[in-house]
Amino acid sequence: MDHGKDMKWVKVYSAIGIQEANIIKGLLEANGIRCYVKENAASTMNYPLAESQVDIPIFTLDKDEFTAKELLRKEVIIETEET
């Protein structure tokens, strides 16, 4: 995915583990919101306890930030972080 210089990406959610991150990513993409998941080495470990404690940030383009956060509030019933 192009993370070009002309695009500004903002964090809209911190998932707990790669499974939740993939679910959130799928929800956003299914609603036409371009996003990416910033994985780290710990998020790909095969240790369920370790993986469940890893925060994985999810980013959208700044133009989609409000829409993404509103969707997450409605569908995931969470309070997204205010930036």
CYANA upper distance limits for C-alpha pairs under 8 A (distance plus 0.5 A):
  3 HIS  CA      7 MET  CA      7.39
  7 MET  CA     61 LEU  CA      7.26
  7 MET  CA     62 ASP  CA      8.49
  8 LYS  CA     61 LEU  CA      6.25
  8 LYS  CA     62 ASP  CA      6.20
  9 TRP  CA     59 PHE  CA      6.43
  9 TRP  CA     60 THR  CA      5.97
  9 TRP  CA     61 LEU  CA      4.99
  9 TRP  CA     62 ASP  CA      6.04
 10 VAL  CA     59 PHE  CA      5.70
 10 VAL  CA     60 THR  CA      6.12
 10 VAL  CA     61 LEU  CA      6.62
 10 VAL  CA     62 ASP  CA      6.08
 10 VAL  CA     65 GLU  CA      7.53
 11 LYS  CA     57 PRO  CA      6.88
 11 LYS  CA     58 ILE  CA      6.14
 11 LYS  CA     59 PHE  CA      4.79
 11 LYS  CA     60 THR  CA      7.06
 12 VAL  CA     57 PRO  CA      8.14
 12 VAL  CA     58 ILE  CA      6.50
 12 VAL  CA     59 PHE  CA      6.15
 12 VAL  CA     60 THR  CA      7.23
 12 VAL  CA     65 GLU  CA      7.08
 12 VAL  CA     68 ALA  CA      7.63
 12 VAL  CA     69 LYS  CA      6.82
 12 VAL  CA     80 THR  CA      7.23
 12 VAL  CA     81 GLU  CA      7.33
 13 TYR  CA     57 PRO  CA      6.37
 13 TYR  CA     58 ILE  CA      5.77
 13 TYR  CA     59 PHE  CA      7.73
 13 TYR  CA     69 LYS  CA      8.50
 13 TYR  CA     80 THR  CA      6.57
 13 TYR  CA     81 GLU  CA      7.22
 14 SER  CA     21 ALA  CA      8.33
 14 SER  CA     55 ASP  CA      6.21
 14 SER  CA     56 ILE  CA      5.81
 14 SER  CA     57 PRO  CA      4.90
 14 SER  CA     58 ILE  CA      6.62
 15 ALA  CA     20 GLU  CA      6.18
 15 ALA  CA     21 ALA  CA      5.57
 15 ALA  CA     24 ILE  CA      8.38
 15 ALA  CA     54 VAL  CA      8.49
 15 ALA  CA     55 ASP  CA      5.98
 15 ALA  CA     56 ILE  CA      5.50
 15 ALA  CA     57 PRO  CA      6.75
 15 ALA  CA     58 ILE  CA      7.83
 16 ILE  CA     20 GLU  CA      6.69
 16 ILE  CA     21 ALA  CA      7.65
 16 ILE  CA     51 GLU  CA      8.50
 16 ILE  CA     52 SER  CA      6.38
 16 ILE  CA     53 GLN  CA      6.69
 16 ILE  CA     54 VAL  CA      6.16
 16 ILE  CA     55 ASP  CA      5.38
 16 ILE  CA     56 ILE  CA      6.83
 17 GLY  CA     21 ALA  CA      6.87
 17 GLY  CA     43 SER  CA      6.79
 17 GLY  CA     51 GLU  CA      5.96
 17 GLY  CA     52 SER  CA      5.38
 17 GLY  CA     53 GLN  CA      7.09
 17 GLY  CA     54 VAL  CA      5.85
 17 GLY  CA     55 ASP  CA      6.71
 17 GLY  CA     56 ILE  CA      6.88
 18 ILE  CA     22 ASN  CA      6.61
 18 ILE  CA     39 GLU  CA      8.29
 18 ILE  CA     43 SER  CA      6.44
 18 ILE  CA     44 THR  CA      7.87
 18 ILE  CA     51 GLU  CA      7.91
 18 ILE  CA     56 ILE  CA      7.50
 19 GLN  CA     23 ILE  CA      6.86
 20 GLU  CA     24 ILE  CA      6.70
 21 ALA  CA     25 LYS  CA      6.55
 21 ALA  CA     37 VAL  CA      7.39
 21 ALA  CA     56 ILE  CA      7.16
 21 ALA  CA     57 PRO  CA      8.38
 21 ALA  CA     58 ILE  CA      7.64
 22 ASN  CA     26 GLY  CA      6.56
 22 ASN  CA     37 VAL  CA      8.38
 23 ILE  CA     27 LEU  CA      6.75
 24 ILE  CA     28 LEU  CA      6.73
 25 LYS  CA     29 GLU  CA      6.60
 25 LYS  CA     35 CYS  CA      7.20
 25 LYS  CA     36 TYR  CA      7.64
 25 LYS  CA     37 VAL  CA      7.72
 25 LYS  CA     58 ILE  CA      7.96
 26 GLY  CA     30 ALA  CA      6.39
 27 LEU  CA     31 ASN  CA      6.96
 28 LEU  CA     32 GLY  CA      7.07
 28 LEU  CA     33 ILE  CA      5.61
 28 LEU  CA     34 ARG  CA      7.60
 28 LEU  CA     35 CYS  CA      7.64
 28 LEU  CA     68 ALA  CA      7.21
 28 LEU  CA     71 LEU  CA      8.31
 29 GLU  CA     33 ILE  CA      5.46
 29 GLU  CA     34 ARG  CA      6.38
 29 GLU  CA     35 CYS  CA      7.51
 33 ILE  CA     60 THR  CA      7.70
 33 ILE  CA     64 ASP  CA      7.16
 33 ILE  CA     68 ALA  CA      7.47
 34 ARG  CA     60 THR  CA      6.47
 34 ARG  CA     61 LEU  CA      7.44
 34 ARG  CA     64 ASP  CA      8.47
 35 CYS  CA     58 ILE  CA      7.45
 35 CYS  CA     59 PHE  CA      5.92
 35 CYS  CA     60 THR  CA      4.92
 35 CYS  CA     61 LEU  CA      7.53
 36 TYR  CA     58 ILE  CA      6.37
 36 TYR  CA     59 PHE  CA      5.92
 36 TYR  CA     60 THR  CA      7.22
 37 VAL  CA     56 ILE  CA      7.54
 37 VAL  CA     57 PRO  CA      6.64
 37 VAL  CA     58 ILE  CA      5.16
 37 VAL  CA     59 PHE  CA      6.96
 38 LYS  CA     56 ILE  CA      6.78
 38 LYS  CA     57 PRO  CA      6.18
 38 LYS  CA     58 ILE  CA      6.86
 38 LYS  CA     59 PHE  CA      8.28
 39 GLU  CA     43 SER  CA      6.61
 39 GLU  CA     44 THR  CA      8.27
 39 GLU  CA     56 ILE  CA      6.61
 39 GLU  CA     57 PRO  CA      8.17
 40 ASN  CA     44 THR  CA      7.70
 40 ASN  CA     56 ILE  CA      8.18
 41 ALA  CA     45 MET  CA      7.50
 42 ALA  CA     50 ALA  CA      7.96
 42 ALA  CA     51 GLU  CA      7.05
 42 ALA  CA     54 VAL  CA      7.35
 43 SER  CA     51 GLU  CA      5.98
 43 SER  CA     54 VAL  CA      6.61
 43 SER  CA     56 ILE  CA      7.90
 44 THR  CA     51 GLU  CA      7.75
 45 MET  CA     50 ALA  CA      7.93
 45 MET  CA     51 GLU  CA      6.78
 46 ASN  CA     51 GLU  CA      7.89
 47 TYR  CA     51 GLU  CA      6.52
 48 PRO  CA     52 SER  CA      6.44
 49 LEU  CA     53 GLN  CA      7.24
 50 ALA  CA     54 VAL  CA      7.39
 60 THR  CA     64 ASP  CA      6.73
 60 THR  CA     65 GLU  CA      6.67
 60 THR  CA     68 ALA  CA      8.07
 61 LEU  CA     65 GLU  CA      6.97
 64 ASP  CA     68 ALA  CA      6.47
 65 GLU  CA     69 LYS  CA      6.65
 66 PHE  CA     70 GLU  CA      6.62
 67 THR  CA     71 LEU  CA      6.62
 68 ALA  CA     72 LEU  CA      6.67
 69 LYS  CA     73 ARG  CA      6.59
 69 LYS  CA     80 THR  CA      6.87
 70 GLU  CA     74 LYS  CA      6.78
 71 LEU  CA     75 GLU  CA      6.41
 71 LEU  CA     76 VAL  CA      8.41
 72 LEU  CA     76 VAL  CA      5.66
 72 LEU  CA     77 ILE  CA      7.23
 72 LEU  CA     78 ILE  CA      7.25
 72 LEU  CA     80 THR  CA      7.97
 73 ARG  CA     77 ILE  CA      5.40
 73 ARG  CA     78 ILE  CA      5.72
 73 ARG  CA     79 GLU  CA      6.68
 73 ARG  CA     80 THR  CA      7.53
 74 LYS  CA     78 ILE  CA      8.40
